[in-house]
Amino acid sequence: MGDLLIRRYEAADAADTWRVFHAAVHGTASRDYTPEQILAWAPPSVDEVRWQARRSAAHTYVACLDETVVGFSDFTDDGLLDMLFVHPDVGGRGVARALVTRIINEASAAGHQRLRVHASLTARPAFERFGFTVEATRLVEIRGRQLQNFAMSIAL
């Protein structure tokens, strides 16, 4: 793996982060959810203006390999790690760990004492390895489909 760079999200990263999100849900998460759930979670297209606004409203960081965005993560002002997605082509190479480490450090520096996440079935084992613990099992509805995830948190 080349040099991994974790940097702040920029508006120009919107399309690349959508591409990573879509690939991760349709690739990595598809082993834990039905095709209908996957399609509801990550439809074929996105309102890029809305996507960009959501990324900009959070404290978002992107992971780049050789100047290509291969992952991203964020946290909100209320202490929710809302997104963590890594392109399946680079899965298992420490990209998620580097992103979560950066998010934990930034959230701690911002004064958060706890960081929460709603982890998918796919992401739960990784978050447990990062030190998060499960607080509850949840069923959420996305575009008419129910998906299971887990409310988890970590003390900072």
MARLO-742587 format. One record per residue (C-alpha): x, y, z. Coordinates in nm, 2 decimals, always signed. Example, Ala and Ser with C-alpha at 12.3 -4.5 7.8 and 13.67 -1.06 7.14 Angstrom:
<recs>
{rec {+1.23 -0.45 +0.78}}
{rec {+1.37 -0.11 +0.71}}
</recs>
This chain:
<recs>
{rec {+0.00 +0.00 +0.00}}
{rec {+0.13 +0.35 -0.09}}
{rec {+0.14 +0.64 +0.15}}
{rec {-0.19 +0.69 +0.33}}
{rec {-0.29 +1.05 +0.39}}
{rec {-0.58 +1.15 +0.62}}
{rec {-0.70 +1.50 +0.55}}
{rec {-1.00 +1.73 +0.60}}
{rec {-1.28 +1.69 +0.36}}
{rec {-1.32 +1.95 +0.08}}
{rec {-1.63 +2.03 -0.13}}
{rec {-1.45 +1.88 -0.43}}
{rec {-1.45 +1.54 -0.25}}
{rec {-1.83 +1.50 -0.27}}
{rec {-1.83 +1.27 -0.58}}
{rec {-1.54 +1.06 -0.46}}
{rec {-1.69 +1.01 -0.11}}
{rec {-2.02 +0.91 -0.27}}
{rec {-1.83 +0.66 -0.49}}
{rec {-1.66 +0.51 -0.18}}
{rec {-1.99 +0.49 +0.01}}
{rec {-2.17 +0.33 -0.28}}
{rec {-1.89 +0.08 -0.34}}
{rec {-1.86 -0.01 +0.03}}
{rec {-2.23 -0.07 +0.08}}
{rec {-2.28 -0.26 -0.25}}
{rec {-1.95 -0.45 -0.20}}
{rec {-1.85 -0.50 +0.16}}
{rec {-2.19 -0.47 +0.33}}
{rec {-2.37 -0.69 +0.08}}
{rec {-2.26 -1.00 +0.27}}
{rec {-2.48 -0.90 +0.57}}
{rec {-2.78 -0.74 +0.41}}
{rec {-3.03 -0.84 +0.14}}
{rec {-3.01 -0.69 -0.21}}
{rec {-3.33 -0.48 -0.13}}
{rec {-3.17 -0.35 +0.19}}
{rec {-2.85 -0.26 +0.00}}
{rec {-3.04 -0.08 -0.27}}
{rec {-3.24 +0.12 -0.01}}
{rec {-2.92 +0.21 +0.18}}
{rec {-2.72 +0.31 -0.13}}
{rec {-2.94 +0.38 -0.43}}
{rec {-2.79 +0.42 -0.78}}
{rec {-2.76 +0.80 -0.76}}
{rec {-2.75 +1.08 -0.50}}
{rec {-2.84 +1.44 -0.47}}
{rec {-2.48 +1.56 -0.48}}
{rec {-2.57 +1.91 -0.33}}
{rec {-2.74 +1.74 -0.03}}
{rec {-2.45 +1.49 +0.00}}
{rec {-2.19 +1.76 +0.00}}
{rec {-2.39 +1.97 +0.25}}
{rec {-2.41 +1.67 +0.49}}
{rec {-2.03 +1.60 +0.46}}
{rec {-1.95 +1.97 +0.52}}
{rec {-2.19 +2.00 +0.82}}
{rec {-1.99 +1.73 +1.00}}
{rec {-1.62 +1.71 +1.08}}
{rec {-1.54 +1.49 +0.78}}
{rec {-1.20 +1.34 +0.70}}
{rec {-1.09 +1.15 +0.39}}
{rec {-0.83 +0.88 +0.34}}
{rec {-0.62 +0.91 +0.03}}
{rec {-0.39 +0.67 -0.14}}
{rec {-0.18 +0.82 -0.42}}
{rec {-0.42 +1.12 -0.42}}
{rec {-0.73 +0.89 -0.47}}
{rec {-1.00 +0.91 -0.20}}
{rec {-1.03 +0.55 -0.07}}
{rec {-1.23 +0.61 +0.25}}
{rec {-1.39 +0.87 +0.47}}
{rec {-1.53 +0.92 +0.82}}
{rec {-1.68 +1.20 +1.02}}
{rec {-1.83 +1.30 +1.35}}
{rec {-2.10 +1.55 +1.43}}
{rec {-2.11 +1.83 +1.69}}
{rec {-2.32 +1.61 +1.92}}
{rec {-2.06 +1.33 +1.93}}
{rec {-2.19 +1.09 +1.67}}
{rec {-1.94 +0.91 +1.44}}
{rec {-2.20 +0.92 +1.15}}
{rec {-2.00 +0.77 +0.86}}
{rec {-1.71 +0.53 +0.82}}
{rec {-1.67 +0.38 +0.47}}
{rec {-1.37 +0.23 +0.30}}
{rec {-1.36 +0.12 -0.06}}
{rec {-1.36 -0.26 -0.08}}
{rec {-1.05 -0.25 -0.30}}
{rec {-0.84 -0.14 +0.00}}
{rec {-1.03 -0.32 +0.28}}
{rec {-0.83 -0.48 +0.55}}
{rec {-0.53 -0.25 +0.50}}
{rec {-0.57 -0.02 +0.80}}
{rec {-0.76 +0.26 +0.63}}
{rec {-1.06 +0.23 +0.87}}
{rec {-0.83 +0.22 +1.17}}
{rec {-0.65 +0.53 +1.05}}
{rec {-0.97 +0.72 +1.00}}
{rec {-1.12 +0.62 +1.33}}
{rec {-0.80 +0.71 +1.51}}
{rec {-0.82 +1.05 +1.35}}
{rec {-1.19 +1.09 +1.44}}
{rec {-1.13 +0.99 +1.80}}
{rec {-0.84 +1.23 +1.83}}
{rec {-1.03 +1.52 +1.67}}
{rec {-1.35 +1.45 +1.87}}
{rec {-1.14 +1.44 +2.19}}
{rec {-0.97 +1.77 +2.10}}
{rec {-1.31 +1.92 +2.04}}
{rec {-1.40 +1.84 +2.40}}
{rec {-1.61 +1.52 +2.35}}
{rec {-1.59 +1.27 +2.63}}
{rec {-1.78 +1.00 +2.45}}
{rec {-1.82 +0.91 +2.08}}
{rec {-2.13 +0.72 +1.96}}
{rec {-2.18 +0.53 +1.64}}
{rec {-2.47 +0.33 +1.48}}
{rec {-2.27 +0.05 +1.34}}
{rec {-2.39 -0.18 +1.06}}
{rec {-2.37 -0.56 +1.10}}
{rec {-2.07 -0.54 +0.88}}
{rec {-1.89 -0.27 +1.07}}
{rec {-1.97 -0.39 +1.43}}
{rec {-1.66 -0.62 +1.45}}
{rec {-1.43 -0.34 +1.34}}
{rec {-1.58 -0.10 +1.59}}
{rec {-1.54 -0.36 +1.86}}
{rec {-1.17 -0.39 +1.77}}
{rec {-1.14 -0.01 +1.79}}
{rec {-1.27 -0.03 +2.15}}
{rec {-1.64 +0.06 +2.10}}
{rec {-1.90 -0.14 +2.30}}
{rec {-2.26 -0.23 +2.20}}
{rec {-2.53 -0.05 +2.40}}
{rec {-2.83 -0.16 +2.20}}
{rec {-2.95 -0.34 +1.89}}
{rec {-3.15 -0.12 +1.66}}
{rec {-3.38 -0.15 +1.36}}
{rec {-3.38 +0.15 +1.13}}
{rec {-3.59 +0.22 +0.83}}
{rec {-3.43 +0.35 +0.52}}
{rec {-3.64 +0.41 +0.21}}
{rec {-3.90 +0.17 +0.33}}
{rec {-3.66 -0.11 +0.42}}
{rec {-3.56 -0.21 +0.78}}
{rec {-3.19 -0.26 +0.85}}
{rec {-3.04 -0.38 +1.17}}
{rec {-2.75 -0.19 +1.33}}
{rec {-2.60 -0.14 +1.67}}
{rec {-2.58 +0.17 +1.90}}
{rec {-2.22 +0.16 +2.02}}
{rec {-1.99 +0.41 +2.20}}
{rec {-1.64 +0.46 +2.33}}
{rec {-1.52 +0.68 +2.61}}
{rec {-1.26 +0.93 +2.50}}
</recs>
